[in-house]
């Protein structure tokens, strides 16, 4: 099995996980900086409006199998039914708006990651669900 190797890092205004303000995320700008070794992998990304970022949450050192999602006071569910960072394998998946590319830097908006967070992958955001399919959102359907 191949180990996961970071391909770059996050530049963000957030220094610690506690600094991430979930009410301000939509407007938070930052960058994904790709290491020179992987720069050619960004070719063609410019035409997408959004990208998916997979990151290693290196400042998270504990996990909880039960979680209370933010802004939902009366719900407690298993961690795998949430986007909580406190997971057995602290891997984050976030979708950000791609504002532009400057060489090895992707300028993004909607960032909820801490400055210096290792990035393990970037993918173009492509909606996979057609308009005719029914989409179930679990406990979120009630919200």
C-alpha positions as CSV (number, residue, x, y, z in Angstrom):
1,X,0.0,0.0,0.0
2,X,1.3,3.4,-0.9
3,X,1.5,6.1,1.8
4,X,-0.4,9.3,1.3
5,X,2.1,12.1,0.5
6,X,1.1,15.7,0.7
7,X,1.2,17.6,-2.7
8,X,1.1,21.0,-1.2
9,X,-0.4,23.1,1.6
10,X,-3.1,25.7,2.5
11,X,-2.6,29.4,3.0
12,X,-5.4,30.6,5.2
13,X,-6.2,33.4,7.7
14,X,-6.9,30.7,10.3
15,X,-4.0,29.7,12.6
16,X,-5.8,27.1,14.7
17,X,-8.9,24.9,14.2
18,X,-10.7,27.0,16.9
19,X,-10.2,30.1,14.7
20,X,-12.3,28.7,11.9
21,X,-15.6,30.7,11.9
22,X,-18.2,28.6,10.2
23,X,-20.5,31.6,9.8
24,X,-17.8,33.4,7.7
25,X,-16.5,30.5,5.6
26,X,-18.4,31.4,2.4
27,X,-16.3,34.6,2.2
28,X,-13.0,33.3,3.5
29,X,-10.3,33.6,0.9
30,X,-6.9,31.8,0.8
31,X,-4.8,29.7,-1.4
32,X,-3.9,26.1,-2.1
33,X,-0.1,26.0,-2.9
34,X,1.0,22.9,-4.9
35,X,4.6,21.8,-4.5
36,X,6.8,22.3,-7.7
37,X,7.0,18.5,-8.2
38,X,3.2,18.4,-8.8
39,X,2.7,21.7,-10.6
40,X,2.0,20.1,-14.0
41,X,-0.9,18.3,-12.4
42,X,-2.7,21.7,-12.3
43,X,-2.9,22.0,-16.1
44,X,-6.5,22.3,-17.2
45,X,-7.9,23.2,-13.7
46,X,-8.4,26.8,-14.7
47,X,-11.7,26.2,-16.4
48,X,-13.5,24.9,-13.3
49,X,-15.5,27.2,-11.0
50,X,-15.0,24.9,-7.9
51,X,-12.5,22.3,-6.8
52,X,-12.5,19.6,-4.1
53,X,-9.6,19.8,-1.7
54,X,-8.6,16.7,0.4
55,X,-6.4,17.6,3.3
56,X,-4.7,16.0,6.3
57,X,-5.9,17.7,9.5
58,X,-2.5,17.7,11.2
59,X,-3.6,19.8,14.1
60,X,-6.4,17.4,15.1
61,X,-5.1,14.9,17.6
62,X,-8.2,13.2,19.0
63,X,-11.4,11.7,17.7
64,X,-15.0,11.2,18.9
65,X,-17.3,8.5,17.5
66,X,-20.3,10.7,18.4
67,X,-20.7,14.3,17.2
68,X,-22.9,17.3,17.6
69,X,-23.0,19.2,14.3
70,X,-22.5,23.0,14.6
71,X,-25.7,25.1,14.7
72,X,-27.8,22.0,15.5
73,X,-28.4,21.9,19.2
74,X,-30.7,18.8,19.4
75,X,-28.8,16.3,17.2
76,X,-26.0,13.9,18.1
77,X,-25.0,11.4,15.5
78,X,-22.0,9.2,14.6
79,X,-19.0,11.0,13.4
80,X,-19.3,9.3,10.0
81,X,-22.6,11.0,9.5
82,X,-21.0,14.4,10.0
83,X,-18.2,16.6,8.6
84,X,-16.5,16.8,12.0
85,X,-12.7,17.1,11.9
86,X,-12.5,14.8,15.0
87,X,-12.3,11.5,13.1
88,X,-10.2,8.4,13.4
89,X,-8.3,9.4,10.2
90,X,-8.4,13.2,10.2
91,X,-8.9,13.7,6.5
92,X,-10.9,16.8,5.3
93,X,-12.9,17.1,2.1
94,X,-14.0,20.7,1.3
95,X,-15.3,22.3,-1.9
96,X,-14.0,25.8,-2.6
97,X,-14.6,28.3,-5.3
98,X,-11.6,28.6,-7.6
99,X,-10.9,32.3,-8.1
100,X,-7.9,31.8,-10.3
101,X,-4.5,30.2,-10.7
102,X,-1.1,31.9,-10.4
103,X,1.4,29.2,-11.3
104,X,1.4,26.8,-8.5
105,X,-1.1,28.7,-6.4
106,X,-4.9,28.3,-6.6
107,X,-6.7,31.3,-5.2
108,X,-9.9,30.1,-3.5
109,X,-12.9,31.3,-1.6
110,X,-14.9,29.3,0.9
111,X,-11.9,27.9,2.7
112,X,-12.4,26.2,6.1
113,X,-8.9,24.9,6.6
114,X,-6.1,26.1,8.8
115,X,-2.9,27.8,7.5
116,X,-0.2,25.2,6.7
117,X,-2.6,22.3,6.5
118,X,-1.1,19.6,4.2
119,X,-3.1,19.0,1.0
120,X,-3.2,15.4,-0.2
121,X,-5.3,15.9,-3.4
122,X,-7.2,18.3,-5.5
123,X,-10.0,17.4,-7.9
124,X,-12.4,19.4,-10.1
125,X,-15.9,19.7,-8.6
126,X,-18.2,17.9,-11.0
127,X,-21.9,17.4,-9.9
128,X,-22.5,13.7,-10.1
129,X,-26.2,13.7,-9.2
130,X,-28.6,14.4,-12.1
131,X,-31.7,16.5,-11.5
132,X,-34.0,13.5,-11.9
133,X,-32.5,11.4,-9.1
134,X,-33.7,11.6,-5.5
135,X,-31.1,12.6,-3.1
136,X,-31.4,11.6,0.6
137,X,-29.5,13.8,3.1
138,X,-30.0,11.7,6.2
139,X,-30.6,13.7,9.4
140,X,-30.1,16.9,7.4
141,X,-33.4,16.3,5.5
142,X,-35.1,17.3,8.7
143,X,-33.3,20.7,8.8
